[in-house]
Amino acid sequence: MSITRAKTSSIAQGPSTNRNILAGNPVILPGSYESIATVNGTGSSATLTFSSIPSTYTHLQIRGVLRSSSGSQNGVTMRFNSDSASNYARHVLTNSPPTGASASAVASGTNAGMGYFPGSSDLASVYGAVVLDVLDYTSTNKAKTTRNLFGYDVNGVGGIVGLFSSLWFKTPEAINTITITAGAGNWTTDSQLALYGIK
């Protein structure tokens, strides 16, 4: 028996290709974010706090710019629900201009990490940027994880860029408070963080 005709729809076209790097992962559209709260530095406090966080979202995201009134390249930390016990672990990857020096560090301790941000010894106009996700923050059956990008540049002669991830493995409980603390000095009045809920 010979084949005299074949429909193109019945012929395998080979493996499918997808040009989207998010293929296979859930897509979070811009409309999926809802503003919850914004906090600003006062110039007299080293902490910024989001409290009474509603439990009506799947994930949280923090975005903002930060600068400390003291020191240089401040290491910024976070705590959840005011927990100051040794219930945290963190991992950071960084790269610093102009030498391109890179570093990686793993640690455990009494806080989660957010990254490194400029202080008073950096140029006055320099602020560090951050976008941080808190995943499954309402879950009561697993540890909480965070991931974020941070960085700042000092005219190409200094600064840092990095990727931070943290784990809060206290007996699982929903996160309702997040406290962000400067490594030295206080948050300047132009420092600002915004908290969003992801549906």
Backbone as a ProteinNet text record, in pm:
[ID]
protein_1_A
[PRIMARY]
MSITRAKTSSIAQGPSTNRNILAGNPVILPGSYESIATVNGTGSSATLTFSSIPSTYTHLQIRGVLRSSSGSQNGVTMRFNSDSASNYARHVLTNSPPTGASASAVASGTNAGMGYFPGSSDLASVYGAVVLDVLDYTSTNKAKTTRNLFGYDVNGVGGIVGLFSSLWFKTPEAINTITITAGAGNWTTDSQLALYGIK
[TERTIARY]
84.5	0	88.3	62	142.2	65.6	141.8	81.5	80	-38.8	-50.2	-72.9	-114	-141.9	-132.3	-76.2	-69.6	-101.4	-181.6	-213.8	-94.2	-64.6	49.5	23.2	-103.5	-135.4	-104.6	-88.8	-62	85.6	167.6	310.9	379.2	457.7	528.8	622.5	619.8	701.4	832	866	987.8	960.8	1062.7	1044.7	1004	908.7	863.4	972.1	974.6	1070.9	997	1059.4	998.4	1105.6	1081.9	1181.5	1167.6	1077.1	1051.3	1125.8	1213	1289.5	1200.8	1077.3	986.7	903.3	931.6	854	853.4	734.9	722.8	706.9	725.8	711.1	587.4	523.2	406.7	446.3	362.9	389.3	313.6	385.4	323.3	310.4	189.7	164.6	165.5	190.4	195.3	72.9	-45.9	-167.3	-180.2	-85.3	-90.5	-37.2	22.9	82.7	-13.9	-26.9	-108	-25.9	-30.1	44.5	-14.9	72.2	29	69.6	198.2	245.8	378.2	412.1	540.3	598.4	729	796	913.4	939.9	1046.1	1143.8	1270.5	1369.1	1340.9	1377.3	1353.4	1481.7	1596.7	1723.2	1763.2	1671.9	1700.8	1676.4	1651.2	1625.9	1697.6	1749.7	1820.1	1727.9	1599.9	1506.7	1392.7	1346.3	1224.9	1138.3	1011.2	927.8	794.9	762.1	628.7	558	447.8	375.3	231.2	164.3	24.5	5.6	97.7	90.7	-28.8	-119.1	-236.3	-196	-278.3	-246.7	-324.7	-360.6	-449.2	-376.1	-243.1	-166.3	-88.2	-32.4	48.9	193.9	248.9	386.7	390.2	505.9	528.3	648	649.9	767.9	797	926.2	972.3	1058.5	1031.9	1112.8	1151.2	1269.5	1304.1	1447.2	1481.2	1616.3	1657.9	1786.2	1833.7	1970.6	1991	2121.1	2129	2243.8	2264.9	2338.8	2321.1	2387.3	2529.2	2574.9	2707.1	2776.6	2909.9	2989.1	2983.6	3026.9	3029.6	2991.5	2913.3	2869.4	2814.2	2707.1	2641.6	2577	2599.1	2528.8	2392	2285.5	2148.9	2085.5	2017.4	1958.4	1807.3	1741.3	1596.6	1563.6	1453.8	1396.4	1247.1	1193.7	1051.3	983.9	869.9	791	875.1	974.1	1060.6	1141	1160.5	1237	1386.6	1451.6	1594.9	1677.8	1617.2	1690.3	1768	1848.2	1930.8	1848.2	1754.5	1662.5	1674.3	1790.8	1807	1932.1	1927.2	2045	2041.1	2159.7	2162.5	2281.2	2266.5	2370.2	2375.4	2494.3	2508.1	2616.2	2590.7	2687.6	2702.4	2826.1	2846.1	2956.1	2953.4	3057.7	3076.5	3200.7	3227.4	3314.3	3270.9	3355.5	3461.5	3569.5	3600.4	3679.8	3721.6	3807	3728.1	3597.6	3517.1	3535.1	3587.8	3608.7	3475	3469.8	3346.7	3365.4	3252.9	3259	3131.9	3142.2	3028	3040.7	2929.3	2934.2	2806.2	2819.9	2706.8	2718.2	2607	2612.2	2477.9	2479.5	2356.9	2366.9	2252.2	2257.8	2121.5	2116.8	1996.1	1919.2	1952.3	1876.6	1894.7	1803.3	1814	1889.9	1930.9	2007.2	1929.5	1964.5	1906.4	2013.4	2136.2	2242.5	2327.3	2400.4	2491.6	2451.4	2448.5	2397.9	2490.8	2489.4	2585.2	2561.9	2670.1	2665.4	2724.6	2755.9	2797.8	2930.6	3015.5	3144.8	3135.9	3017.4	2995.7	2943.1	2941.3	2889.6	2748.3	2719.1	2591.8	2470.6	2486.4	2372.6	2350.7	2430.7	2425.3	2331.4	2237.8	2146.9	2152.6	2129.3	2124.5	1981.9	1964.3	1831.2	1815.9	1692.1	1665.2	1527.1	1515.4	1386.8	1394.1	1306.1	1313.5	1178.9	1180	1059.1	1060.1	945.6	924.2	821.6	864.8	781.5	694.7	568.4	475	475.7	464.4	481.5	373.1	258.4	151.3	154.6	243.9	246.1	281.9	211.8	241.3	296.9	335.8	390.7	526	590	725.1	802.3	935.2	1020	1001.2	1030.5	1013.7	1146.8	1140.6	1260.2	1242.6	1354	1355.3	1463.1	1447	1549.1	1544.3	1658.9	1657.5	1782.4	1767.3	1876.7	1899.3	2025.3	2055.5	2180.3	2201.6	2324.6	2324.7	2444	2460.6	2596	2609.8	2733	2782.3	2913.7	2975.2	3063.4	2998.2	3068.5	3172.5	3145.3	3235	3359.9	3379	3500.1	3467.4	3346.2	3306.4	3162.2	3117.6	2980.8	2977.9	2860.5	2845.7	2714.4	2708.3	2584.4	2581.5	2463.9	2461.2	2324.8	2328	2209.2	2210.7	2101.5	2091.7	1974.2	1991.5	1880.1	1890	1774.5	1771.6	1663.9	1678.2	1584.4	1551.1	1422.3	1376.9	1310.2	1378.3	1330.1	1277	1228.5	1159	1036.2	987.7	865.9	768.4	730	659.2	542.3	544	435.7	426.1	308.6	290.2	367.7	421.9	494.7	395.7	396.1	310	387.6	518.8	602.8	740.3	792.1	926.8	1000.8	1116.6	1197.4	1330.4	1364.3	1488.4	1579.6	1704.7	1795.1	1926.5	1969.8	2098.4	2212.4	2324	2438.9	2508.9	2497.3	2557.3	2478	2466.8	2396.4	2246.4	2180.2	2035.2	1998.7	1874.2	1828.5	1805.6	1858.7	1839	1692	1653.2	1512.7	1467.3	1561	1525.1	1516.1	1549.8	1538.2	1390.7	1353.6	1213.4	1201.8	1111.8	1078.5	926.9	886.1	743.7	717.3	608.6	569.7	449	460.7	351.7	309.6	181.4	130	114.9	153.2	140.3	26.8	-72	-190.5	-157.2
-118.1	0	123.5	216.3	338.3	456.7	551.7	673.6	778	823.8	922.1	1062.5	1074.3	1206.7	1201.5	1303.4	1309.9	1450.9	1461.7	1593	1644.4	1771.2	1828.9	1828.5	1833.7	1834.8	1702.4	1596.8	1465.4	1430.6	1520.8	1495.6	1561.9	1484.6	1540.1	1649.9	1760.3	1874.4	1882.1	1776.9	1780.2	1841.6	1846.5	1898.5	2044.9	2079	2217.7	2305.3	2428	2523.6	2633.4	2688.6	2797.8	2900.2	3021.4	3126.7	3200.4	3156.4	3222.7	3150	3221.5	3157.5	3116	3164.9	3129.7	3006.7	2942.4	2825.5	2720.8	2673.2	2572.1	2629.8	2761.6	2827.8	2916.6	2936.2	3023.3	3165.8	3231.5	3369.8	3463.4	3558.7	3657.7	3786.8	3823.8	3941.5	4067.1	4184	4308.6	4331.9	4294.2	4314.5	4223.7	4130.7	4037.9	4099	4218.4	4282.7	4386.4	4386.1	4487.1	4553.1	4684.6	4759.9	4735.6	4703.4	4682.2	4799.6	4837.4	4944.5	4998.1	5120.4	5182.9	5236.7	5217.6	5270.7	5357.2	5464	5558.8	5573	5597.8	5624.3	5756.8	5765.5	5887.7	5964.6	5901.3	5963.4	5938	5881.7	5858.1	5713.7	5625.1	5484.5	5395.3	5282.7	5187.1	5078.9	5085.2	4980.3	5035.5	4953.8	4977.3	4854.2	4872.6	4758.8	4758.2	4641.5	4615.7	4527.6	4574.7	4498.1	4475.6	4384.9	4350.4	4319.2	4240.5	4203.4	4110.2	4142.7	4056.2	3920.7	3820.5	3683.8	3643.9	3741.5	3716.7	3700.6	3688.1	3675.5	3543.6	3510	3389.1	3417.1	3526.2	3565.8	3715.2	3761.8	3905.1	3950.5	4079.1	4137.9	4273.8	4298.2	4426.7	4492.2	4618.3	4695	4827.5	4876.7	5006.6	5047.7	5161.6	5217.1	5247.5	5221.8	5235.1	5303.1	5377.8	5437.7	5459.5	5429.1	5446.9	5577.6	5630.6	5756	5733.4	5609.4	5580.7	5470.7	5479	5370.3	5360.2	5245.2	5218.3	5073.4	5049.9	4915.9	4838.5	4892.4	4832.1	4698.8	4599.3	4473	4484.7	4463	4482	4346.4	4337.9	4211.5	4224	4108	4102.4	4001.9	4029.5	3933	3923.4	3804.7	3780.7	3757.7	3823.2	3808.3	3831.5	3922.2	3959.6	3843.1	3739.8	3623.4	3654.3	3654.3	3685.4	3562.3	3443.6	3320	3274.4	3170.9	3119.3	3028.4	3089.8	3015.6	3054.5	3108.9	3159.2	3100.8	3094.6	3061.4	3150	3180.2	3268.6	3237.3	3276.6	3255.2	3379.2	3429.9	3549.7	3530.6	3581.7	3588.1	3734.7	3785.3	3926.4	3946.8	4065.4	4108.4	4257.9	4302.1	4442.4	4508.9	4626.4	4701.6	4778.4	4826.5	4810.5	4683	4610.5	4493.4	4371.1	4373.4	4257.2	4144.6	4178.1	4076.8	4016.2	3883.8	3815.1	3738	3712.1	3640.5	3561	3455.9	3373.5	3337.9	3344.6	3314.5	3246	3151.5	3081.1	3096.1	3126.4	3146.3	3111.5	3087	3069.9	3161.2	3200.5	3291.9	3340.4	3464.4	3518.9	3613.2	3614.7	3698.9	3650.2	3694.2	3670.9	3787.5	3774	3880.1	3947.6	4074.8	4148.5	4195.8	4218.1	4262.8	4371.7	4442.8	4549	4679.3	4788	4915.1	5028.4	5142.8	5250.1	5321.3	5382.9	5460.5	5598.4	5665.9	5806	5827.8	5727.1	5744.2	5727.6	5687.5	5682.5	5817.6	5839.9	5964.7	5990.9	6118	6154.5	6116.3	6110.8	6083	5934.8	5849	5705.5	5632.7	5558.3	5473.4	5332.9	5234.7	5097.5	5056.2	4974.1	4926.2	4779.3	4739.4	4600.7	4560	4435.1	4370.4	4233.2	4208.2	4087.8	4017.6	3885.6	3804.4	3722.3	3717.7	3629	3526.9	3402.6	3300	3225.9	3203.1	3123.5	3169.5	3298.9	3357.3	3317.5	3267.4	3227.7	3079.4	3003.9	2859.6	2826.4	2730.3	2685.1	2542.7	2493.4	2356.9	2348.8	2462.3	2457.8	2584.1	2573	2687.9	2793.5	2920.2	3029.7	3061.9	3092.6	3130.5	3269.4	3339.5	3467.9	3464.3	3549.5	3563.3	3708.2	3764.7	3903.8	3942.8	4049.2	4114.8	4249.7	4290.4	4420.9	4476.6	4606.2	4662.8	4814.2	4870.3	5013.4	5035.6	5151.3	5183.1	5320.5	5333.2	5461.1	5505.5	5554.6	5606.3	5508.4	5380.6	5281.4	5253.1	5322.3	5300.3	5229.7	5192.4	5123.2	5080.1	5007.9	4958.6	4807.2	4751.2	4606.9	4566.5	4445.1	4386.3	4243	4194.2	4059.8	3994.7	3867.2	3783.5	3722.2	3741.7	3691	3594.2	3489	3401.4	3367.3	3354	3325.6	3223.1	3162.4	3060.7	3089.5	3088.3	3100.2	2968.6	2891.3	2755.8	2736.2	2844.7	2830.9	2742.6	2676.9	2597.5	2676.2	2622.4	2702.9	2783.6	2910.6	3000.4	3106.6	3161.3	3264.3	3390.1	3457.8	3582.7	3698.2	3773.9	3891.8	4020.5	4007.5	4124.6	4101.6	4202.7	4198.6	4323.7	4303.9	4415.4	4415.9	4529.1	4544.7	4638.2	4595.3	4670.8	4702.4	4828.3	4870.5	4814.6	4783	4730	4834.6	4961.8	5072.1	5198.9	5285.4	5411.9	5394.4	5499.4	5501.5	5516.3	5481.7	5499.2	5646.1	5693.4	5833	5857.9	5985.8	6020.1	5990.7	5973	5938.6	5788.3	5709.5	5564.1	5524.8	5432.3	5392.7	5247.7	5173.8	5038.3	5027.2	4954.6	4931.5	4782.3	4743	4602.5	4575.6	4468.6	4429.3	4285.2	4258.9	4124.2	4067.9	3942.8	3876.5	3775.8	3790.8	3706.3	3561.3
0	0	0	-87.7	-95	-38.6	15.7	68.9	-41.1	-74.1	-182.5	-129.9	-1.4	53.2	204.1	262.9	409.5	455	559.2	613.9	694.1	675.3	749.8	899.1	938.9	1081.2	1147.5	1066.9	1123.6	1125.4	1072.2	1066.5	1185.6	1258.5	1373.8	1327.1	1396.9	1359.3	1437.4	1511.1	1592.3	1728.2	1812.6	1947.9	1945	2032.9	2037.3	2096.7	2053.4	2107.7	2179.8	2281.6	2356.5	2385.6	2343.4	2360	2493.1	2576.9	2703.8	2815.1	2887.8	2995.2	3111.4	3115	3223.3	3190.4	3078	3037.2	3147.7	3183.4	3287.2	3426	3440.2	3569.2	3566.9	3683.2	3685	3649.7	3571.3	3531.3	3624.7	3684	3771.2	3691.2	3657.5	3576.5	3662.2	3601.5	3679.4	3766.1	3717.4	3794.8	3914.8	3930.7	4043.3	4171.5	4163.6	4279.7	4337.5	4471.3	4537.9	4647.9	4651.8	4752.1	4891	4986.9	5125	5214.2	5208.4	5296.1	5245.3	5288.2	5258.6	5388.2	5408.5	5527.2	5482.4	5558.1	5524.8	5641.2	5608.2	5711.2	5780.8	5907	5984.6	6013.9	5988.7	6023.9	6167.6	6248	6389.7	6432.5	6336.8	6369.4	6269.4	6319.5	6234.2	6180.6	6212.3	6170.1	6085.9	5994.7	5917.5	5936.4	5972.8	6009.7	5935	5879.8	5827.6	5929.9	5983.9	6085.9	6041.8	6111.2	6080.8	5932.5	5877.9	5736.4	5715	5625	5602.7	5545.8	5571.9	5529.1	5404.1	5322.6	5208.9	5075.8	5079.2	4956.2	4955.8	4840.4	4829	4867.7	4814.1	4842.4	4872	4919	4941.9	4859.9	4827.2	4763.9	4826.8	4853.2	4905.5	4798.5	4769.1	4673.7	4739.1	4707.3	4761.9	4741.6	4803.8	4801.9	4945.1	4977	5114	5120.3	5227.5	5256.7	5407.6	5465.6	5608.8	5634.6	5754.8	5793.5	5843.3	5845.7	5901.7	5822.9	5819.7	5765.1	5614.3	5564.3	5421.6	5397.8	5293.2	5254.8	5375.5	5430.6	5546.2	5512.6	5596.4	5582.5	5647.6	5569.6	5618	5647.8	5761.1	5804.5	5822	5830.3	5851.5	5960.9	6029	6122.5	6097.9	6123.6	6104.4	6238.3	6257.4	6380.1	6505	6495	6607.6	6663.7	6584.3	6629.3	6624.7	6741.2	6750.2	6787.6	6782.4	6812.3	6688.8	6706.2	6596.1	6505.4	6434.1	6348.5	6201.6	6162.6	6026.8	5960.1	5828.5	5747.6	5624.1	5566.7	5450.4	5360.5	5234.9	5134.3	5045.7	5018.4	4936.2	4830.7	4710	4601.4	4563.4	4556.5	4526.5	4423.2	4361.4	4268.9	4287.9	4301	4332.8	4226.8	4174.3	4082.9	4162.4	4098.7	3957.1	3927.8	4032	4011.6	3968	3989.7	3956.9	4057	4175.3	4278.7	4318.3	4327.1	4362.1	4491.7	4557.9	4684.6	4704.3	4783	4818.6	4966.2	5037.3	5180.3	5224.4	5314.9	5374.8	5525.9	5590.6	5735.7	5797.7	5926.2	6003.3	6124.2	6178.7	6291.9	6334	6382.1	6444	6352.4	6223.4	6130.8	5987.6	5902	5758.4	5696.9	5571.6	5506.8	5396.6	5371.7	5260	5162.9	5210.9	5121.7	5183.1	5095.9	5138.3	5070.9	5149.3	5101.5	5145.2	5072.2	5099	5232.1	5280.4	5403.6	5383	5492	5487.3	5415.4	5409.6	5343.5	5191.8	5139.5	4995.6	4947.7	4817.3	4763	4814.1	4840.6	4902.9	4819	4687.7	4600.1	4574.9	4636.6	4607.5	4703.9	4647.1	4723.8	4666.5	4751.2	4705.4	4675.2	4572.7	4534.6	4572.6	4601.1	4637.1	4588.6	4541.9	4514.5	4579.6	4675.1	4757.9	4763.4	4742.5	4752.2	4880.3	4947.3	5062.1	5016.9	5002.7	4940.4	5042.4	5004.9	5088.2	5233.4	5253.4	5386.9	5487.1	5439.4	5532.1	5566.5	5503.6	5525.7	5670.4	5726.2	5862	5863.8	5747.6	5743.6	5675.2	5649	5593.6	5629.9	5623.5	5651.7	5543.4	5577.7	5482.9	5414.8	5286.8	5212.5	5151.6	5137.7	5068.6	4961	4859.6	4756	4709.6	4680.8	4636.9	4560	4481.5	4413.7	4480.4	4493.1	4552.6	4486.1	4501.6	4448	4443	4423.5	4399.3	4334.1	4268.2	4197.9	4240.3	4261.5	4297.5	4180.1	4076.9	3958	3902.2	3912.8	3856.3	3935.7	4048.7	4129.8	4261.3	4278.8	4400.8	4391.5	4491	4493.6	4499.5	4474.2	4482.7	4415.8	4366.2	4317.8	4367.4	4402.3	4459	4458.9	4491.2	4504.3	4643.7	4717.5	4854.4	4864.4	4942.1	4976.2	5124.2	5187.2	5331.7	5362.5	5479.5	5527.5	5672.7	5704.1	5843.5	5879.3	5964.3	5990.4	6131.4	6194.2	6321.6	6299.2	6406.7	6394	6308.5	6192.5	6092.2	6148.3	6114.6	6149	6040.7	6021.5	5920.3	5958.9	5859.5	5884.1	5886.4	5996.3	6004.2	6031.6	6059.7	6084.2	6022.1	5952.4	5896.3	5941.8	6004	6051.6	5978.5	5916.2	5840	5918	5943.1	6029.6	5959.3	5971.4	5914	5997.4	5930.7	6002.3	6087	6048.2	6124.1	6095.8	6195.9	6178	6165.3	6115.5	6098.7	5951.6	5919.3	5782	5753.6	5639.2	5601.3	5569.3	5568.4	5545.7	5403.1	5311.9	5174.1	5151	5250.5	5237.5	5239.6	5154	5146.5	5100.3	5164.9	5123.7	5106.5	5002.6	4977.3	4979.7	5045.3	5057	4967.1	4888	4798	4827.9	4810	4817.1	4677.9	4659	4529.3	4538.5	4452.5	4459.1	4427.8
[MASK]
+++++++++++++++++++++++++++++++++++++++++++++++++++++++++++++++++++++++++++++++++++++++++++++++++++++++++++++++++++++++++++++++++++++++++++++++++++++++++++++++++++++++++++++++++++++++++++++++++++++++

